[in-house]
Amino acid sequence: MKVSKWSERLFGTPIFDPVVTTSFMFPLLYLIAFLIIPVLAMLAIAFVYNGHFSLYWFKNILTSDYYISFRPTGEFYRLVTMPSGEQIYYVQGVDFGVILNSIIVSLSVMFLTTILGTIFAFVMARYNFPGKNIVRILLFVPLLVTPFVNVFIVKKMFLPDGLINWIFYDILHVFPHRIVIDGLVGVVVAQAMTYYPIVYLNAYASFINIDPTLEEQAENLGSGSFHLFRTVTFPLALPGIAAGATLVGIFSLEDLAAPIVFQGNPLARKLMSFQIYSAFTSGFNVGSPQLAALAIIMLTIAILMFLGIRKYVSMRQYAMLSKGGRWKPRIAKPKGWQGAIIYLLVIPMLLISIFPQVGVVLLAFSESWSGTWPEGFTTEHIMSIVTQPDIERVIMNSIMYSTAAIIVILLLSLTASYASSRFKKSQLGPVLDSLSTIPIAVPGIVIAMGYFFFFAKVFPDTPLDPTNLLGFNPALVLVLAYSIRRLPFAARSISAGIQQVHVSLEEAALNLGAGRWKALTGILMPLILLNLLGGAMLSFVYCMSETSVGITLGSINPEYYPITARMVELMTSAVGSANLAAALGVFLMVVQIIAIVLANLITKQRYSFIGLT
C-alpha cells in the first residue's frame, strides 16, 4: 500500500484509511458548518455598513452611554415607605450600561459562587461530622435545572413577606428593615444560588485529589490553620476552582432566566443577553447589524474569560510528585468551633440555597402562594402535563428534538474523541479537540443569533427561514443547535473512556487481520459502552432543559415549542400560570433524577450535570 505524507501529517496514519479520515472529517466539517460558519455569518453582517467593511456598528455600541457608562446612574439601594407605613430597603444596583452591567454581574456571580462553592467543598472534603451523608445529598439538589421557575422562587424569597425576611427580620431580628432585591442585584443573587454547585463540584474534586503528604510537610515546617490553607491547599485546588468559576462566568453572561423574571425592573433589562432576547420576542431589530455586533461583543467577552483564566492557571505549577498514588484524603473530626461553624452557618446556608428547588415542587402542588408559604394542595397542575394537549405537545417536541440531537452528539463525540485520542501525531487532532470543546464557552444566545442570520440568508422563504414566522419549522435548527451546545459533555465522557482502553487491544486486532472498522466496532465501542450511555443520558437532560436557543428560535412558531419556550410563556404572559410552569419544572427534575441514578448505576461513578468534574 502506498505511503502518503499528507495523510500522515493530517490524520496521523502513513497509509490512507477511510475510517480514520471519516473520524476526523465528519466532526470537523460538522463543527465548521454549524458553529464556525454561523458565527462568520454574524461577522459578515456586523462588519458591513452601506455595503462596505466598517467598524461603524461596534463604534456605535462602544461609544454609546446606553451600552458603556463609566458614570453610573441610579441608587444601589434606597429606603422605601410601603403603603402600610413600614420602611424597607429596596436593593437594585446601579446602571453602568448594557455591556458593563453584564460584565459586572458576571464577575459578581463568579465571586459569590467561588466563595460558596469553595466553603462547601472544603467542609465536605476535610471534615467528617454527623449528618454528612445527608448534606452530600442536599448539595446535589441545586443541580436540578428548573428554568425560570427557580428564579421566580428566589424573587419570592426576597419579597417583604418572603422567606429571607421571615428568618432574618421576623425571627432573628438581624435586619433593621425588611429587604427587597430587584434589578441587577436580583439577577446576581438568583444566578449565584443557581450556579454555585458548579464551583463546588470542581473544588471538591480538587481538594480530594490533593496529596496529603504535601500538607503534612507544611505542618511539620510550622504552617497551620488558615496559613496552610492559603499557601498550600488553596493553590493546589485552584485549577478546579478556576475551571468552575470560568463556567459560572460564561453561564452568567448568557443567562436569560434571571433577567426575564426580574424584567419588571429596567436595570434587569439592561444586560446583553436580554437585549438580544427581547429583539426576538418583539420582532423589532432582530436582524439588525447592531444586534449582530452586540452578539459578537458578547462572544468575545465569553471566550476571553475562558482563555484568560485558563492562561492564568496554566502559568502556575500545580504538579504533585506523587500524583496518581493511592492515599486517603485528610478527613478529620471538626473541633468545637469548627463544628459550630458547620452547623450554625454552613448547613443553614445550604438549606437556604436549596429552597428554590423545594419551592418549585411546593408551587407545583399548591393552589396559591401569596405569602411566605404556599397555600392549599392540589394535583391539578401536575395532572395538566398529561391532560392538556398543548402541554403534551411541548413535552413530545422536546423529547423528539433531544433524541435526534443525542444521536448526532454520540456520532460527533465518538468520532472526534477517537480521532484526537488515538492519532496524536495528526496536525488536525488539536484543532478537532479544541473545536469539540469550545462550544462550552460560546453563549447559547450567540448561537441562536448566528443561526438566525445563517438560515435566513441560506434558506430564504422556506420552513428553515426564521424570518418566515408562520411557516418556520425550528425542528432541524434546534436539533443542530442542541448538538453543538451539548457536544462537550458527551465528548468528555467518551474521551475519558477511550483513554482508559489501551491502544494495544486495537493493535492486536489489526495485527490479526481485522480492519479498522472491525477494531473500532468490535473492540473499542463495547469497552466504552458505559461511557457512551452515561454521556448520552446527561446530554439528553441538558437538551431537554436548553434555554437560550429554545426560547428564541424555538419560540417563533407556537406549534413547535420546546418545553422551555412554553415555560417562559407561562411565566411572563398575562394569562400564564406559574403553577403550571412549576409542574413542567417538576417534570424536568424527575427526568434529571432518573438520568443521574441511571448514569451512576451504569457507569459505576458519579457524574455531575454541570461542571468539568
C-alpha positions as CSV (number, residue, x, y, z in Angstrom):
1,M,0.0,0.0,0.0
2,K,1.2,3.5,-0.9
3,V,2.6,5.6,2.0
4,S,1.2,9.2,1.9
5,K,3.0,12.0,3.7
6,W,-0.1,14.3,3.7
7,S,-2.2,11.5,5.2
8,E,0.5,11.1,8.0
9,R,0.6,14.8,8.6
10,L,-3.2,15.4,8.6
11,F,-4.5,12.2,10.1
12,G,-1.5,10.6,11.8
13,T,-1.6,7.5,9.6
14,P,1.0,6.9,6.9
15,I,-1.5,4.9,4.8
16,F,-4.9,6.4,3.9
17,D,-7.6,4.8,6.0
18,P,-11.3,5.7,5.3
19,V,-12.4,5.1,8.9
20,V,-9.7,7.4,10.3
21,T,-10.3,10.0,7.6
22,T,-14.1,10.0,8.4
23,S,-13.4,10.2,12.1
24,F,-11.5,13.4,11.5
25,M,-13.5,15.0,8.7
26,F,-17.1,14.3,9.9
27,P,-16.9,16.2,13.2
28,L,-14.6,18.8,11.7
29,L,-16.9,19.6,8.8
30,Y,-20.0,19.5,11.1
31,L,-18.5,21.9,13.6
32,I,-17.3,24.2,10.8
33,A,-20.7,24.2,9.2
34,F,-22.9,24.7,12.2
35,L,-20.6,26.5,14.7
36,I,-17.9,28.5,12.8
37,I,-20.0,29.5,9.7
38,P,-23.0,30.8,11.7
39,V,-20.6,33.0,13.7
40,L,-19.0,34.1,10.5
41,A,-22.4,35.0,9.2
42,M,-22.8,37.4,12.1
43,L,-19.4,38.8,11.4
44,A,-20.3,39.4,7.8
45,I,-23.3,41.5,8.9
46,A,-21.7,43.2,11.9
47,F,-18.7,44.5,10.0
48,V,-20.7,45.9,7.0
49,Y,-22.1,49.4,6.7
50,N,-23.5,50.8,3.5
51,G,-22.2,47.8,1.6
52,H,-18.6,48.2,2.8
53,F,-16.4,46.8,5.5
54,S,-16.7,49.1,8.6
55,L,-16.5,49.2,12.3
56,Y,-19.4,51.5,12.4
57,W,-21.8,49.3,14.4
58,F,-19.1,48.5,17.0
59,K,-18.2,52.2,17.4
60,N,-21.9,52.9,17.7
61,I,-22.2,50.5,20.6
62,L,-18.9,51.2,22.4
63,T,-19.3,55.0,22.3
64,S,-22.9,54.9,23.5
65,D,-23.7,55.7,27.1
66,Y,-26.5,53.2,26.8
67,Y,-24.0,50.4,26.4
68,I,-21.0,51.7,28.3
69,S,-21.2,54.4,31.0
70,F,-18.3,55.0,33.4
71,R,-20.5,57.3,35.4
72,P,-23.2,55.0,36.9
73,T,-26.7,56.3,37.3
74,G,-29.3,55.4,40.0
75,E,-29.0,54.3,43.6
76,F,-27.7,51.0,44.7
77,Y,-30.3,50.9,47.4
78,R,-32.9,53.2,48.9
79,L,-35.3,53.3,51.8
80,V,-38.8,53.0,50.5
81,T,-42.0,53.6,52.5
82,M,-44.7,51.0,51.9
83,P,-48.4,51.8,51.8
84,S,-48.7,50.4,55.3
85,G,-46.1,52.9,56.5
86,E,-43.4,50.4,57.0
87,Q,-40.0,51.2,55.6
88,I,-38.0,48.6,53.5
89,Y,-34.6,48.5,51.8
90,Y,-35.1,48.3,48.1
91,V,-31.8,47.0,46.6
92,Q,-31.4,47.0,42.8
93,G,-27.8,48.1,41.8
94,V,-26.6,50.9,39.6
95,D,-26.5,51.3,35.8
96,F,-23.1,51.2,34.0
97,G,-24.7,50.5,30.6
98,V,-25.6,47.2,29.0
99,I,-22.1,45.8,28.4
100,L,-20.5,46.9,31.7
101,N,-23.6,45.7,33.6
102,S,-23.2,42.3,32.0
103,I,-19.5,42.1,32.9
104,I,-20.1,43.3,36.5
105,V,-22.9,40.9,37.0
106,S,-20.8,38.0,35.7
107,L,-17.8,38.9,37.9
108,S,-20.0,39.3,40.9
109,V,-21.6,35.9,40.4
110,M,-18.2,34.3,39.9
111,F,-17.0,35.9,43.2
112,L,-20.0,34.8,45.2
113,T,-20.2,31.3,43.7
114,T,-16.4,30.8,44.3
115,I,-16.8,31.6,48.0
116,L,-19.9,29.4,48.5
117,G,-18.6,26.5,46.4
118,T,-15.2,26.5,48.0
119,I,-16.6,26.6,51.5
120,F,-19.0,23.7,50.9
121,A,-16.3,21.7,49.1
122,F,-13.7,22.2,51.8
123,V,-16.1,21.2,54.5
124,M,-17.2,18.1,52.7
125,A,-13.6,17.1,51.7
126,R,-11.9,17.7,55.0
127,Y,-14.4,17.1,57.8
128,N,-16.4,14.1,59.0
129,F,-19.4,15.1,61.0
130,P,-22.8,13.6,61.9
131,G,-25.3,14.2,59.0
132,K,-22.6,14.5,56.4
133,N,-24.3,12.0,54.0
134,I,-27.5,14.0,54.2
135,V,-25.6,17.2,53.4
136,R,-23.9,15.4,50.5
137,I,-27.3,14.6,49.0
138,L,-28.7,18.1,49.6
139,L,-25.7,19.6,47.8
140,F,-26.9,17.9,44.6
141,V,-30.4,19.4,44.8
142,P,-29.3,22.8,43.3
143,L,-28.0,20.8,40.3
144,L,-31.6,20.1,39.3
145,V,-32.4,22.5,36.5
146,T,-35.8,24.2,36.6
147,P,-35.6,27.1,34.1
148,F,-37.3,30.3,35.2
149,V,-39.3,28.8,38.0
150,N,-36.4,28.6,40.4
151,V,-35.6,32.2,39.8
152,F,-39.3,33.0,40.4
153,I,-38.9,31.3,43.8
154,V,-35.7,33.3,44.5
155,K,-37.6,36.5,43.8
156,K,-40.4,35.5,46.2
157,M,-37.9,34.6,48.9
158,F,-36.8,38.3,49.0
159,L,-40.2,39.9,49.0
160,P,-41.2,41.8,52.2
161,D,-43.2,38.7,53.4
162,G,-40.7,36.2,51.9
163,L,-38.6,33.5,53.5
164,I,-35.4,35.7,53.9
165,N,-37.2,38.5,55.7
166,W,-39.2,36.0,57.8
167,I,-35.9,34.4,59.0
168,F,-33.6,37.4,59.4
169,Y,-36.2,40.1,60.3
170,D,-39.1,38.5,62.0
171,I,-37.3,35.7,63.8
172,L,-33.6,36.6,64.2
173,H,-34.1,40.4,64.1
174,V,-30.8,40.8,62.1
175,F,-32.1,43.2,59.5
176,P,-33.0,46.7,60.7
177,H,-35.6,46.8,57.9
178,R,-37.0,44.3,55.5
179,I,-35.0,43.9,52.3
180,V,-36.3,43.5,48.8
181,I,-33.9,42.7,45.9
182,D,-34.6,43.6,42.3
183,G,-32.8,44.6,39.2
184,L,-29.1,43.7,38.8
185,V,-28.8,42.6,42.4
186,G,-31.7,40.2,42.0
187,V,-30.1,38.8,38.9
188,V,-26.8,38.3,40.8
189,V,-28.4,36.6,43.8
190,A,-30.5,34.3,41.6
191,Q,-27.6,33.3,39.4
192,A,-25.3,32.7,42.4
193,M,-27.8,30.4,44.0
194,T,-28.2,28.5,40.7
195,Y,-24.6,28.2,39.7
196,Y,-22.5,27.7,42.9
197,P,-22.7,23.9,42.6
198,I,-20.5,24.2,39.5
199,V,-17.7,25.6,41.7
200,Y,-18.5,23.1,44.5
201,L,-18.2,20.1,42.3
202,N,-14.9,21.1,40.8
203,A,-13.4,22.4,44.0
204,Y,-14.4,19.2,45.9
205,A,-12.7,17.0,43.3
206,S,-9.6,19.2,43.6
207,F,-9.5,19.0,47.4
208,I,-9.9,15.2,47.3
209,N,-7.1,14.8,44.8
210,I,-4.5,16.8,46.8
211,D,-1.7,14.6,48.1
212,P,-2.0,14.8,51.9
213,T,1.8,14.5,52.4
214,L,2.2,18.0,50.9
215,E,0.0,19.5,53.7
216,E,1.7,17.3,56.3
217,Q,5.1,18.6,55.2
218,A,3.9,22.2,55.5
219,E,2.5,21.4,59.0
220,N,5.9,19.9,60.0
221,L,7.5,23.2,59.0
222,G,5.2,25.1,61.3
223,S,2.4,26.0,59.0
224,G,-1.2,25.6,60.2
225,S,-4.8,26.7,60.1
226,F,-5.5,29.5,57.6
227,H,-1.9,29.9,56.6
228,L,-1.8,26.3,55.5
229,F,-5.0,26.7,53.5
230,R,-3.8,29.9,51.9
231,T,-0.3,28.8,50.9
232,V,-0.7,25.1,50.2
233,T,-4.3,23.7,50.0
234,F,-6.0,26.5,48.1
235,P,-3.2,26.9,45.4
236,L,-3.3,23.2,44.7
237,A,-7.1,23.2,44.4
238,L,-7.1,26.4,42.3
239,P,-7.2,24.7,38.9
240,G,-10.5,23.0,39.7
241,I,-11.9,26.2,41.4
242,A,-10.8,28.3,38.4
243,A,-12.5,25.9,36.0
244,G,-15.7,26.1,37.8
245,A,-15.5,29.9,38.1
246,T,-14.9,30.2,34.4
247,L,-18.0,28.2,33.6
248,V,-20.0,30.3,36.1
249,G,-18.9,33.5,34.4
250,I,-19.9,32.3,31.0
251,F,-23.2,30.9,32.2
252,S,-24.0,34.1,34.0
253,L,-23.2,36.2,30.9
254,E,-25.6,34.1,28.7
255,D,-28.3,33.5,31.3
256,L,-31.8,34.6,30.3
257,A,-33.9,33.2,33.1
258,A,-32.9,35.7,35.8
259,P,-33.2,38.8,33.6
260,I,-36.6,37.6,32.3
261,V,-38.0,37.0,35.7
262,F,-36.7,40.4,37.0
263,Q,-37.5,42.3,33.9
264,G,-40.1,44.4,35.7
265,N,-37.1,46.4,36.8
266,P,-35.5,48.4,34.0
267,L,-32.0,47.5,35.2
268,A,-32.5,43.8,34.7
269,R,-33.3,44.5,31.1
270,K,-30.0,46.3,30.5
271,L,-28.0,43.1,30.1
272,M,-26.6,41.8,26.7
273,S,-28.5,38.5,26.9
274,F,-31.8,40.2,27.5
275,Q,-31.2,42.8,24.8
276,I,-30.8,40.1,22.2
277,Y,-33.7,38.0,23.5
278,S,-36.1,41.0,23.6
279,A,-35.3,41.6,19.9
280,F,-36.5,38.0,19.2
281,T,-39.7,38.4,21.2
282,S,-40.6,41.8,19.9
283,G,-39.6,41.1,16.3
284,F,-38.1,44.6,16.2
285,N,-34.5,45.0,15.1
286,V,-33.9,41.2,15.3
287,G,-31.9,41.1,12.1
288,S,-30.0,44.4,12.5
289,P,-26.2,44.7,12.2
290,Q,-26.1,46.4,15.5
291,L,-27.6,43.4,17.2
292,A,-25.1,41.2,15.4
293,A,-22.3,43.4,16.7
294,L,-23.6,43.1,20.2
295,A,-23.7,39.3,19.9
296,I,-20.1,39.3,18.7
297,I,-19.0,41.5,21.6
298,M,-20.7,39.1,24.0
299,L,-19.0,36.1,22.4
300,T,-15.6,37.9,22.6
301,I,-16.0,38.6,26.3
302,A,-17.0,35.0,27.0
303,I,-14.1,33.5,25.1
304,L,-11.6,36.0,26.7
305,M,-12.9,35.0,30.1
306,F,-12.5,31.3,29.2
307,L,-9.0,31.7,27.8
308,G,-7.8,34.2,30.3
309,I,-8.5,32.1,33.4
310,R,-7.1,29.0,31.7
311,K,-3.9,31.0,30.9
312,Y,-3.7,32.2,34.5
313,V,-4.0,28.6,35.8
314,S,-1.5,27.2,33.3
315,M,1.1,29.8,34.2
316,R,1.4,28.3,37.7
317,Q,2.8,25.0,38.8
318,Y,0.4,22.6,40.4
319,A,2.0,19.2,39.8
320,M,2.2,16.9,42.7
321,L,5.1,14.5,42.9
322,S,3.0,11.5,43.9
323,K,0.0,12.3,41.7
324,G,-1.6,9.0,40.8
325,G,-0.7,7.3,44.0
326,R,-3.1,5.8,46.5
327,W,-3.8,7.8,49.6
328,K,-6.6,8.6,52.0
329,P,-7.8,12.2,51.9
330,R,-7.2,14.2,55.1
331,I,-10.6,13.9,56.8
332,A,-10.8,14.9,60.5
333,K,-13.5,15.3,63.1
334,P,-14.2,19.1,63.4
335,K,-13.1,20.8,66.6
336,G,-15.7,22.5,68.7
337,W,-15.6,25.9,67.0
338,Q,-15.4,24.3,63.6
339,G,-18.5,22.2,64.3
340,A,-20.3,25.3,65.4
341,I,-19.5,27.0,62.1
342,I,-20.6,23.9,60.1
343,Y,-24.0,23.5,61.9
344,L,-24.8,27.2,62.6
345,L,-23.5,28.8,59.3
346,V,-22.7,26.3,56.6
347,I,-25.7,24.0,56.8
348,P,-28.2,26.9,57.2
349,M,-26.7,28.5,54.1
350,L,-27.1,25.2,52.3
351,L,-30.8,24.9,53.3
352,I,-31.5,28.4,52.1
353,S,-29.7,27.7,48.8
354,I,-31.8,24.6,48.0
355,F,-35.1,26.3,48.8
356,P,-35.6,27.4,45.1
357,Q,-35.8,23.7,44.0
358,V,-38.0,22.9,47.0
359,G,-40.2,25.9,46.2
360,V,-40.7,24.7,42.6
361,V,-42.2,21.4,44.0
362,L,-44.3,23.3,46.5
363,L,-45.5,25.7,43.8
364,A,-46.5,22.9,41.5
365,F,-48.7,21.3,44.2
366,S,-50.1,24.5,45.7
367,E,-53.3,26.4,44.9
368,S,-51.7,29.8,45.5
369,W,-48.6,31.4,47.0
370,S,-49.2,34.9,48.2
371,G,-47.2,35.0,51.4
372,T,-44.2,33.3,52.9
373,W,-45.5,29.8,52.3
374,P,-47.8,28.2,49.6
375,E,-51.5,27.8,50.4
376,G,-53.7,24.8,49.6
377,F,-52.8,21.5,48.0
378,T,-53.7,20.3,44.5
379,T,-52.5,17.8,41.9
380,E,-54.3,19.7,39.1
381,H,-51.2,21.3,37.7
382,I,-49.2,18.1,37.7
383,M,-52.1,16.3,36.0
384,S,-52.2,19.0,33.4
385,I,-48.9,17.6,32.0
386,V,-50.9,14.6,30.7
387,T,-54.3,16.1,30.2
388,Q,-53.7,19.4,28.4
389,P,-52.9,18.8,24.7
390,D,-50.6,21.9,24.4
391,I,-48.5,20.8,27.4
392,E,-48.3,17.2,26.0
393,R,-47.2,18.7,22.7
394,V,-44.3,20.7,24.0
395,I,-43.1,17.7,26.0
396,M,-43.2,15.5,23.0
397,N,-41.5,18.2,20.9
398,S,-38.6,18.4,23.4
399,I,-38.3,14.6,23.6
400,M,-38.1,14.4,19.8
401,Y,-35.6,17.3,19.4
402,S,-33.4,15.9,22.2
403,T,-33.4,12.3,21.0
404,A,-32.4,13.4,17.5
405,A,-29.7,15.6,18.9
406,I,-28.3,12.8,21.1
407,I,-27.9,10.6,18.0
408,V,-25.8,13.3,16.4
409,I,-23.9,14.1,19.6
410,L,-22.9,10.4,20.0
411,L,-21.7,10.2,16.4
412,L,-19.7,13.5,16.8
413,S,-18.3,12.6,20.2
414,L,-17.3,9.1,19.2
415,T,-15.5,10.2,16.0
416,A,-13.9,13.3,17.5
417,S,-12.7,11.6,20.6
418,Y,-11.4,8.6,18.7
419,A,-9.5,10.7,16.2
420,S,-8.0,13.1,18.7
421,S,-7.2,10.4,21.3
422,R,-5.8,7.7,19.1
423,F,-3.9,9.7,16.5
424,K,-1.9,12.2,18.4
425,K,0.7,12.8,15.7
426,S,-2.1,14.3,13.5
427,Q,-2.0,18.0,12.8
428,L,-5.8,18.1,12.8
429,G,-6.1,16.4,16.2
430,P,-5.5,19.5,18.4
431,V,-7.8,21.5,16.1
432,L,-10.6,19.0,16.4
433,D,-10.1,18.7,20.1
434,S,-10.4,22.5,20.5
435,L,-13.4,22.7,18.3
436,S,-15.3,20.0,20.2
437,T,-14.6,21.8,23.5
438,I,-15.1,25.4,22.6
439,P,-18.9,25.3,22.4
440,I,-18.9,25.3,26.2
441,A,-17.5,28.9,26.0
442,V,-20.0,30.1,23.4
443,P,-23.2,31.6,24.9
444,G,-26.3,30.0,23.7
445,I,-27.9,33.3,22.7
446,V,-24.9,33.9,20.4
447,I,-25.5,30.6,18.7
448,A,-29.2,31.5,18.4
449,M,-28.3,34.8,16.7
450,G,-25.8,33.1,14.4
451,Y,-28.4,30.5,13.3
452,F,-30.9,33.3,12.7
453,F,-28.7,35.1,10.3
454,F,-27.3,31.9,8.7
455,F,-30.6,30.2,8.0
456,A,-32.4,33.4,7.0
457,K,-29.6,34.0,4.4
458,V,-29.1,30.5,3.1
459,F,-32.7,29.2,3.2
460,P,-34.9,32.3,2.5
461,D,-38.7,31.7,2.2
462,T,-38.5,28.1,3.3
463,P,-39.6,26.3,6.5
464,L,-35.9,26.8,7.7
465,D,-36.1,30.6,7.4
466,P,-36.6,32.1,10.9
467,T,-38.0,35.3,9.3
468,N,-40.8,33.3,7.8
469,L,-42.8,33.5,11.1
470,L,-45.9,31.4,10.1
471,G,-44.0,28.8,8.1
472,F,-40.9,28.4,10.2
473,N,-40.3,24.9,11.5
474,P,-37.5,25.1,14.1
475,A,-37.1,21.3,14.5
476,L,-33.9,20.9,12.4
477,V,-32.4,24.2,13.6
478,L,-33.0,23.2,17.3
479,V,-31.5,19.7,16.7
480,L,-28.4,21.3,15.2
481,A,-28.1,23.9,17.9
482,Y,-28.6,21.3,20.7
483,S,-26.0,19.0,19.1
484,I,-23.4,21.8,19.1
485,R,-24.3,23.2,22.6
486,R,-24.2,19.9,24.4
487,L,-21.4,18.2,22.5
488,P,-18.6,18.9,25.0
489,F,-20.3,17.0,27.8
490,A,-20.7,13.7,25.9
491,A,-17.3,14.2,24.3
492,R,-15.6,14.4,27.7
493,S,-17.3,11.2,28.9
494,I,-16.4,9.3,25.7
495,S,-12.9,10.7,25.5
496,A,-12.2,9.6,29.1
497,G,-13.4,6.1,28.3
498,I,-11.2,5.8,25.2
499,Q,-8.1,7.0,27.2
500,Q,-8.8,4.2,29.7
501,V,-8.7,1.5,26.9
502,H,-5.1,0.7,26.0
503,V,-4.4,1.1,22.3
504,S,-2.6,-2.3,22.2
505,L,-6.0,-4.0,22.3
506,E,-6.9,-2.5,18.9
507,E,-3.4,-3.0,17.5
508,A,-3.7,-6.7,18.4
509,A,-7.0,-6.9,16.4
510,L,-5.4,-5.1,13.5
511,N,-2.3,-7.5,13.6
512,L,-4.7,-10.5,13.4
513,G,-6.3,-9.2,10.2
514,A,-9.2,-7.1,11.5
515,G,-9.9,-3.9,9.7
516,R,-10.0,-0.5,11.4
517,W,-13.8,-0.6,11.3
518,K,-13.9,-4.0,12.9
519,A,-11.4,-3.0,15.6
520,L,-13.5,0.1,16.3
521,T,-16.9,-1.5,16.5
522,G,-15.8,-4.9,17.8
523,I,-13.2,-3.9,20.4
524,L,-13.3,-0.3,21.4
525,M,-17.0,0.5,21.3
526,P,-18.0,-2.4,23.6
527,L,-15.4,-1.4,26.1
528,I,-16.6,2.2,26.3
529,L,-20.3,1.4,26.0
530,L,-20.9,2.6,29.6
531,N,-19.3,5.9,28.8
532,L,-21.4,6.2,25.7
533,L,-24.6,5.6,27.7
534,G,-23.6,7.9,30.5
535,G,-22.7,10.8,28.2
536,A,-25.9,10.2,26.2
537,M,-28.2,10.4,29.2
538,L,-26.6,13.5,30.6
539,S,-26.6,15.3,27.2
540,F,-30.2,14.3,26.8
541,V,-31.2,16.1,30.0
542,Y,-29.2,19.2,29.0
543,C,-31.0,19.2,25.7
544,M,-34.4,18.9,27.4
545,S,-33.7,21.9,29.6
546,E,-31.9,24.0,26.9
547,T,-33.0,27.6,27.4
548,S,-31.2,30.2,25.2
549,V,-32.0,28.6,21.8
550,G,-35.3,27.1,22.9
551,I,-36.9,30.4,24.0
552,T,-35.5,32.4,20.9
553,L,-35.6,30.3,17.8
554,G,-37.9,27.7,19.4
555,S,-40.5,30.3,20.3
556,I,-41.1,31.7,16.9
557,N,-43.8,29.2,15.9
558,P,-46.0,28.1,18.8
559,E,-46.8,24.8,17.1
560,Y,-43.2,23.6,17.6
561,Y,-42.5,25.0,21.1
562,P,-40.0,23.1,23.2
563,I,-40.6,22.9,27.0
564,T,-38.6,25.9,27.9
565,A,-40.4,28.1,25.3
566,R,-43.7,27.2,26.9
567,M,-42.3,27.7,30.4
568,V,-41.2,31.3,29.7
569,E,-44.6,32.0,28.1
570,L,-46.4,30.7,31.2
571,M,-44.1,32.8,33.4
572,T,-44.4,36.1,31.5
573,S,-47.8,36.0,29.8
574,A,-50.7,37.8,31.5
575,V,-52.8,34.6,31.1
576,G,-50.0,32.3,32.1
577,S,-49.6,30.2,35.2
578,A,-46.6,30.0,37.4
579,N,-48.0,26.8,38.9
580,L,-48.2,25.1,35.6
581,A,-44.7,26.2,34.7
582,A,-43.6,24.8,38.1
583,A,-45.3,21.5,37.1
584,L,-43.2,21.4,34.0
585,G,-40.2,22.2,36.2
586,V,-41.0,19.1,38.4
587,F,-41.2,17.0,35.2
588,L,-37.7,18.1,34.2
589,M,-36.4,17.5,37.8
590,V,-37.8,13.9,37.6
591,V,-36.1,13.3,34.2
592,Q,-32.8,14.6,35.7
593,I,-33.0,12.5,38.8
594,I,-33.7,9.4,36.7
595,A,-30.7,10.2,34.5
596,I,-28.4,10.8,37.5
597,V,-29.4,7.4,39.0
598,L,-29.1,5.5,35.8
599,A,-25.8,7.2,34.9
600,N,-24.4,6.3,38.4
601,L,-25.7,2.7,38.2
602,I,-24.5,2.1,34.6
603,T,-21.1,3.8,34.8
604,K,-20.4,3.0,38.5
605,Q,-19.2,6.6,39.0
606,R,-20.6,9.9,39.8
607,Y,-21.5,12.3,37.0
608,S,-22.3,15.9,37.5
609,F,-24.8,17.7,35.3
610,I,-22.8,20.9,35.3
611,G,-19.1,21.5,35.5
612,L,-15.8,19.9,34.5
613,T,-15.6,17.1,37.0
